[in-house]
């Protein structure tokens, strides 16, 4: 397969996938934090903020399970079938979400968000496709472009939601269905078929014995997981609760949140593209600096006034894009022997786990003050930056690590 076509197809798939995932972000805060009671924000008489936290938590739980399995499954059965199944399955999940919102059924809404999350975790498979087919600076550049496309999807999705919501609450999700079906068609046309090995474990055996959690038996990967979890807790606290902060501090509606998110994601997308340039600097040292800057941006939202917070929201995307690209490229080199699908799946699973932890913590902390969850996220990201700097000296050199030190840079989640 032509490298340019491969990169273009993977980028478009990443874009269309995250468009569907990002749609609810500007829709849910006004729906649950608004003054008008409805069957969704008044389910069983529970506090709307608690219901909002549960709604945020359930999708990452599905993502956590899905990303733990899809990477290893794609290592065994091929990238193409896994990308097809996840794209079409996520489309079904968004159709159920639309139906739940029209019917104002909170249980169906939670079920639909879980199903969508379970089948949306294909970013690891797309990255693994790039990582195994490309090498050196081209791999680094391609990963940064895929990350840029993922970030662009987080821009396009909320913008689509903000500007189509006026036609009906189900319309944004039906648009996501169409986008994901298009993504599946794209995979079918551009990604070549590969025969799975005639002999080998069944899908159930792979799911049971080769899920990415097994990687945590290795000391270095376990350390990576802990550091990455802290770093992404800061990122997910920001993603999940800055829209609620905008509603409470500035009275923003869905369109206002979408406009703010557009500025954030535009900057983050540009940063991700630039982050793909090779660098001779130590990758973990660079990642450490970027994690510290992510924490500073989240703290700026939590502790600043309205204008300081808006500036911090806009600038957050720059260190976040560079951190993700740097760490992903380094992991692809150093831990390739474990399988690119499994390694990229571990990174994606960690992000999902962070989503769950921050959504649960936020559902409690926001009852007192939304800024508390943002402060917690900032502290965790800053700790991750400090820990990365110390971990550099603890790692034993490896051939892959030496190669990474020659080429590595920065790109994005």
Secondary structure, DSSP 8 states (H G I E B T S, - for coil): --HHHHHHHHHHHHHHHHHHHHTTHHHHHHHHHSSS--TTTTGGG--HHHHHHHHHHHHHHHHHHHHHHHHHHHHHH-HHHHHHHHHHHHHHHHHHHHHHHHHT-HHHHHHHHHHHHHHH--HHHHHHHHHHH--HHHHHHHHHHHHHHHHHHHHHHHHHHHHHGGG-TTHHHHHHHHHHHHHHHHHHHHS------SSS--HHHHHHHSSGGGGGGSHHHHHHHHHHHHHHHHHHHHHHHHHHHHHHHH---HHHHHHHHHHHHHHHHHHHHHTTS---S-HHHHHHHHHHHHHHHHHHHHHS-HHHHHHHHHHHHHHHHHHHHHHHHHHHHHTGGG-HHHHHHHHHHHHHHHHHHHHHHHHHHTTT-HHHHHHHHHHHHHHHHHHHHHHHHHS---HHHHHHHHH------
